[in-house]
Amino acid sequence: MDKSSSQRLPPLKRNWWLKHRFFKLYMLREATVLPLVFFTLCLLAGMVALLQGAESWQGWVAFMGSPIVLLLNLVALAASLFHAATFFVLFPRVMPLRIAGHSLPDQVIVAGQWAGVVAVALLFFWLLGRV
Amino acid sequence: MSISKHGAQHKQAFDEPLWWGLFSAGGVCFAVLLPAVILFIAVLLPLGLLPAEALSYERASALLFSVPGFLFIGAVVCLPLFHAAHRLRHGLFDISVGNDATNKKLMYGGAALLSLLALGLVLAGMLG
């Protein structure tokens, strides 16, 4: 423990972030990884099921369809989109792009990243969605 | 509670760029890949909204237990796990839970173990 710095600054209370909207949004963004971890653990279970055989795989698909699991994964989907919205605006600040001497407007860089999200979704549709 | 994360001697944190790099790479994967992955695998598949054969046992095995499947798991499981570990570690620090040196080992260690498990499962499927 670093005693010297705690002598300089009073320790923060655990609820410091509840006092301002900006910090609440910051903590919400930190929390987007909780449903992500849930989805990842589901995916790992699915991989084990796939290794075990067809019956286990069908069981896993049924498990994924149970209301609570489905609800938590819908939260994970929303969290991934919220994370994307907060992450994409950082890119032009961290790495401004210049093309032919002109700096690319922030909105263009953000829109380009959303286009990436759509492109991945279309790739999945091409792979899994066609009848 | 300590304010500094780097101990009393202010040791140089040589490993932080590695965790930061994995956090960033995982953040890109979480933002760009995960919305579609969650939508198709965790929502449309269990709701029966995909064609019946799209992720049948045979098709899912063929897709996952392959070199592209191995890369897919790296990008969709391993990197986002390190992203999550980083955010959880700093989130725990923010709400003064536990000790950062311990949290760091637990979080990154957990991400590494689950990553090895995930990649190992793909390799087992490819060999088996």
Chai-1 contact restraints between the chains, C-beta under 6 A:
chainA,res_idxA,chainB,res_idxB,connection_type,confidence,min_distance_angstrom,max_distance_angstrom,comment,restraint_id
A,M1,B,S2,contact,1.0,0.0,6.0,A-B,restraint_1
A,D2,B,S2,contact,1.0,0.0,6.0,A-B,restraint_2
A,D2,B,S4,contact,1.0,0.0,6.0,A-B,restraint_3
A,D2,B,A8,contact,1.0,0.0,6.0,A-B,restraint_4
A,S5,B,I3,contact,1.0,0.0,6.0,A-B,restraint_5
A,S5,B,S4,contact,1.0,0.0,6.0,A-B,restraint_6
A,S6,B,S2,contact,1.0,0.0,6.0,A-B,restraint_7
A,S6,B,I3,contact,1.0,0.0,6.0,A-B,restraint_8
A,L9,B,I3,contact,1.0,0.0,6.0,A-B,restraint_9
A,P11,B,M1,contact,1.0,0.0,6.0,A-B,restraint_10
A,R14,B,I95,contact,1.0,0.0,6.0,A-B,restraint_11
A,R14,B,S96,contact,1.0,0.0,6.0,A-B,restraint_12
A,E30,B,R87,contact,1.0,0.0,6.0,A-B,restraint_13
A,E30,B,G91,contact,1.0,0.0,6.0,A-B,restraint_14
A,V33,B,A84,contact,1.0,0.0,6.0,A-B,restraint_15
A,V33,B,R87,contact,1.0,0.0,6.0,A-B,restraint_16
A,L36,B,A84,contact,1.0,0.0,6.0,A-B,restraint_17
A,V37,B,A84,contact,1.0,0.0,6.0,A-B,restraint_18
A,F39,B,I38,contact,1.0,0.0,6.0,A-B,restraint_19
A,F39,B,A42,contact,1.0,0.0,6.0,A-B,restraint_20
A,T40,B,V77,contact,1.0,0.0,6.0,A-B,restraint_21
A,L44,B,A118,contact,1.0,0.0,6.0,A-B,restraint_22
A,M47,B,L121,contact,1.0,0.0,6.0,A-B,restraint_23
A,L50,B,A60,contact,1.0,0.0,6.0,A-B,restraint_24
A,L50,B,S61,contact,1.0,0.0,6.0,A-B,restraint_25
A,L51,B,G125,contact,1.0,0.0,6.0,A-B,restraint_26
A,A54,B,Y57,contact,1.0,0.0,6.0,A-B,restraint_27
A,W57,B,Y57,contact,1.0,0.0,6.0,A-B,restraint_28
A,V61,B,P46,contact,1.0,0.0,6.0,A-B,restraint_29
A,M64,B,P46,contact,1.0,0.0,6.0,A-B,restraint_30
A,G65,B,P46,contact,1.0,0.0,6.0,A-B,restraint_31
A,N73,B,A42,contact,1.0,0.0,6.0,A-B,restraint_32
A,A76,B,I38,contact,1.0,0.0,6.0,A-B,restraint_33
A,L77,B,I38,contact,1.0,0.0,6.0,A-B,restraint_34
A,L77,B,L39,contact,1.0,0.0,6.0,A-B,restraint_35
A,S80,B,L34,contact,1.0,0.0,6.0,A-B,restraint_36
A,S80,B,P35,contact,1.0,0.0,6.0,A-B,restraint_37
A,L81,B,P35,contact,1.0,0.0,6.0,A-B,restraint_38
A,H83,B,F30,contact,1.0,0.0,6.0,A-B,restraint_39
A,H83,B,A31,contact,1.0,0.0,6.0,A-B,restraint_40
A,A84,B,A31,contact,1.0,0.0,6.0,A-B,restraint_41
A,F87,B,G27,contact,1.0,0.0,6.0,A-B,restraint_42
A,F87,B,A31,contact,1.0,0.0,6.0,A-B,restraint_43
A,G116,B,V32,contact,1.0,0.0,6.0,A-B,restraint_44
A,V117,B,V32,contact,1.0,0.0,6.0,A-B,restraint_45
A,V117,B,P35,contact,1.0,0.0,6.0,A-B,restraint_46
A,V120,B,V32,contact,1.0,0.0,6.0,A-B,restraint_47
A,V120,B,L33,contact,1.0,0.0,6.0,A-B,restraint_48
A,V120,B,A36,contact,1.0,0.0,6.0,A-B,restraint_49
A,A121,B,A36,contact,1.0,0.0,6.0,A-B,restraint_50
A,F124,B,A36,contact,1.0,0.0,6.0,A-B,restraint_51
A,F124,B,F40,contact,1.0,0.0,6.0,A-B,restraint_52
A,L128,B,F40,contact,1.0,0.0,6.0,A-B,restraint_53
A,L128,B,L50,contact,1.0,0.0,6.0,A-B,restraint_54
A,L128,B,A54,contact,1.0,0.0,6.0,A-B,restraint_55
A,V131,B,P51,contact,1.0,0.0,6.0,A-B,restraint_56
